[in-house]
Amino acid sequence: MAAQYARDAMVYDEELAYRLRELLAGEKGIAEKTMFGGLAFLVEGNMAISASRNGGLLVRIDPADSEAALARPHVALMEMGGRTMAGWITVSPEGLRTKRQLAQWVDRALTFVKTLPPKQGTTGSKSPSSRTRPSAR
């Protein structure tokens, strides 16, 4: 029972979360929040990117850029409750193996989210953690 609980407690890829923290370290207005079973990184209250509970990345991009993003390998529209929405995509772990690959998605998400107005009264957010990198398995 304890082993099952431990497996369920980590619902996102902690190594990916650490890599995201490294790339977002110099950004202003970043907060972390658990959302949808993943670890989301918000900019001024707007979700930008998340280490997904399904593995890989959830990325918020300009909805007008969705078709172009879908042409890239390892990318799909996010599906929630059987619905998809332009501007919300997933990138599988295979598309995030290098720092360059991950950084491109982080930059794309930040570029779009910074065009949105800050959300007022965001609660439950916390600054990015300074946790150490998880040990290799």
C-alpha positions as a Markdown table, in Angstrom:
| # | Residue | x | y | z |
|---|---|---|---|---|
| 1 | Met | 0.0 | 0.0 | 0.0 |
| 2 | Ala | 2.8 | 2.4 | 0.9 |
| 3 | Ala | 4.6 | 1.7 | -2.4 |
| 4 | Gln | 1.3 | 2.5 | -4.3 |
| 5 | Tyr | 0.9 | 5.8 | -2.4 |
| 6 | Ala | 4.5 | 6.8 | -3.2 |
| 7 | Arg | 4.0 | 6.1 | -6.9 |
| 8 | Asp | 0.7 | 8.1 | -6.9 |
| 9 | Ala | 2.3 | 11.0 | -5.0 |
| 10 | Met | 4.7 | 11.8 | -7.9 |
| 11 | Val | 2.3 | 12.6 | -10.7 |
| 12 | Tyr | 4.7 | 14.5 | -12.9 |
| 13 | Asp | 8.3 | 14.0 | -14.1 |
| 14 | Glu | 10.5 | 15.6 | -11.4 |
| 15 | Glu | 13.5 | 15.7 | -13.7 |
| 16 | Leu | 11.5 | 17.6 | -16.3 |
| 17 | Ala | 10.3 | 20.0 | -13.6 |
| 18 | Tyr | 13.9 | 20.6 | -12.5 |
| 19 | Arg | 14.9 | 21.3 | -16.2 |
| 20 | Leu | 12.1 | 23.7 | -16.5 |
| 21 | Arg | 13.1 | 25.5 | -13.3 |
| 22 | Glu | 16.6 | 25.9 | -14.7 |
| 23 | Leu | 15.3 | 27.5 | -17.9 |
| 24 | Leu | 12.9 | 29.8 | -16.1 |
| 25 | Ala | 15.3 | 30.8 | -13.3 |
| 26 | Gly | 15.9 | 34.3 | -14.7 |
| 27 | Glu | 12.3 | 35.1 | -15.5 |
| 28 | Lys | 10.3 | 37.6 | -13.5 |
| 29 | Gly | 6.7 | 36.8 | -12.3 |
| 30 | Ile | 7.1 | 33.0 | -12.4 |
| 31 | Ala | 5.2 | 30.9 | -9.9 |
| 32 | Glu | 4.7 | 27.1 | -9.6 |
| 33 | Lys | 1.4 | 25.5 | -9.0 |
| 34 | Thr | 0.1 | 21.9 | -9.2 |
| 35 | Met | -2.6 | 21.8 | -11.8 |
| 36 | Phe | -4.3 | 18.9 | -13.6 |
| 37 | Gly | -2.0 | 16.5 | -11.9 |
| 38 | Gly | 1.1 | 18.2 | -13.3 |
| 39 | Leu | 3.4 | 21.0 | -12.1 |
| 40 | Ala | 2.5 | 24.2 | -13.9 |
| 41 | Phe | 4.7 | 27.3 | -14.3 |
| 42 | Leu | 2.7 | 30.5 | -14.4 |
| 43 | Val | 3.7 | 34.0 | -15.6 |
| 44 | Glu | 1.8 | 36.7 | -13.7 |
| 45 | Gly | -0.9 | 34.1 | -13.0 |
| 46 | Asn | -1.2 | 32.8 | -16.5 |
| 47 | Met | -0.2 | 29.2 | -17.1 |
| 48 | Ala | 2.6 | 28.9 | -19.6 |
| 49 | Ile | 4.1 | 25.4 | -19.4 |
| 50 | Ser | 3.7 | 22.3 | -17.3 |
| 51 | Ala | 5.4 | 19.1 | -16.6 |
| 52 | Ser | 2.4 | 16.9 | -17.4 |
| 53 | Arg | 0.9 | 14.1 | -15.4 |
| 54 | Asn | 0.9 | 12.0 | -18.6 |
| 55 | Gly | 4.6 | 12.5 | -19.1 |
| 56 | Gly | 6.1 | 15.2 | -21.4 |
| 57 | Leu | 5.1 | 18.8 | -21.5 |
| 58 | Leu | 1.9 | 20.8 | -21.7 |
| 59 | Val | 2.7 | 24.1 | -23.6 |
| 60 | Arg | 0.5 | 27.2 | -24.0 |
| 61 | Ile | 1.1 | 28.8 | -27.4 |
| 62 | Asp | -0.6 | 31.4 | -29.6 |
| 63 | Pro | -3.7 | 29.6 | -30.8 |
| 64 | Ala | -3.0 | 30.9 | -34.3 |
| 65 | Asp | 0.3 | 28.9 | -34.3 |
| 66 | Ser | -1.4 | 25.6 | -33.4 |
| 67 | Glu | -1.4 | 24.1 | -36.9 |
| 68 | Ala | 2.3 | 24.9 | -37.4 |
| 69 | Ala | 3.2 | 23.4 | -34.0 |
| 70 | Leu | 1.3 | 20.2 | -34.8 |
| 71 | Ala | 3.5 | 19.7 | -37.9 |
| 72 | Arg | 6.5 | 19.1 | -35.6 |
| 73 | Pro | 7.3 | 15.6 | -34.4 |
| 74 | His | 6.0 | 14.4 | -31.0 |
| 75 | Val | 3.4 | 17.2 | -30.7 |
| 76 | Ala | -0.4 | 16.9 | -30.3 |
| 77 | Leu | -3.3 | 19.1 | -29.2 |
| 78 | Met | -4.0 | 18.7 | -25.5 |
| 79 | Glu | -7.0 | 16.7 | -24.8 |
| 80 | Met | -9.1 | 17.1 | -21.7 |
| 81 | Gly | -12.5 | 15.5 | -21.1 |
| 82 | Gly | -12.5 | 14.5 | -24.8 |
| 83 | Arg | -12.1 | 18.0 | -26.0 |
| 84 | Thr | -9.1 | 19.8 | -27.6 |
| 85 | Met | -8.4 | 23.5 | -27.8 |
| 86 | Ala | -6.1 | 25.4 | -30.1 |
| 87 | Gly | -3.2 | 27.0 | -28.2 |
| 88 | Trp | -2.7 | 24.1 | -25.8 |
| 89 | Ile | -0.4 | 21.4 | -27.0 |
| 90 | Thr | 1.5 | 18.4 | -25.6 |
| 91 | Val | 5.0 | 17.4 | -26.4 |
| 92 | Ser | 6.0 | 13.8 | -25.7 |
| 93 | Pro | 9.2 | 13.1 | -23.8 |
| 94 | Glu | 10.8 | 12.0 | -27.1 |
| 95 | Gly | 10.6 | 15.7 | -28.2 |
| 96 | Leu | 12.3 | 17.0 | -25.1 |
| 97 | Arg | 15.5 | 15.0 | -24.8 |
| 98 | Thr | 17.9 | 17.9 | -25.3 |
| 99 | Lys | 18.1 | 21.3 | -23.5 |
| 100 | Arg | 17.7 | 23.0 | -26.9 |
| 101 | Gln | 14.4 | 21.1 | -27.6 |
| 102 | Leu | 13.0 | 22.0 | -24.2 |
| 103 | Ala | 14.2 | 25.6 | -24.4 |
| 104 | Gln | 12.4 | 26.1 | -27.7 |
| 105 | Trp | 9.1 | 25.2 | -26.2 |
| 106 | Val | 9.7 | 27.3 | -23.0 |
| 107 | Asp | 10.6 | 30.3 | -25.2 |
| 108 | Arg | 7.5 | 29.8 | -27.3 |
| 109 | Ala | 5.2 | 29.6 | -24.2 |
| 110 | Leu | 6.8 | 32.6 | -22.6 |
| 111 | Thr | 6.5 | 34.7 | -25.7 |
| 112 | Phe | 2.8 | 34.1 | -25.9 |
| 113 | Val | 1.9 | 34.2 | -22.2 |
| 114 | Lys | 3.7 | 37.6 | -21.8 |
| 115 | Thr | 1.2 | 39.1 | -24.3 |
| 116 | Leu | -1.7 | 38.2 | -21.9 |
| 117 | Pro | -2.8 | 40.6 | -19.1 |
| 118 | Pro | -1.7 | 39.6 | -15.6 |
| 119 | Lys | -4.4 | 37.8 | -13.6 |
| 120 | Gln | -5.5 | 39.5 | -10.5 |
| 121 | Gly | -5.8 | 37.7 | -7.1 |
| 122 | Thr | -4.0 | 34.5 | -8.0 |
| 123 | Thr | -3.8 | 32.3 | -5.0 |
| 124 | Gly | -2.2 | 29.0 | -4.2 |
| 125 | Ser | 0.9 | 29.9 | -6.3 |
| 126 | Lys | 4.4 | 29.7 | -5.0 |
| 127 | Ser | 7.7 | 30.8 | -6.3 |
| 128 | Pro | 9.8 | 28.3 | -8.2 |
| 129 | Ser | 11.4 | 25.8 | -5.9 |
| 130 | Ser | 15.1 | 25.6 | -5.5 |
| 131 | Arg | 14.9 | 21.9 | -5.0 |
| 132 | Thr | 17.9 | 19.9 | -6.1 |
| 133 | Arg | 17.9 | 17.8 | -9.2 |
| 134 | Pro | 16.5 | 14.3 | -8.5 |
| 135 | Ser | 19.0 | 11.5 | -8.5 |
| 136 | Ala | 19.3 | 9.4 | -11.6 |
| 137 | Arg | 17.4 | 6.2 | -11.6 |
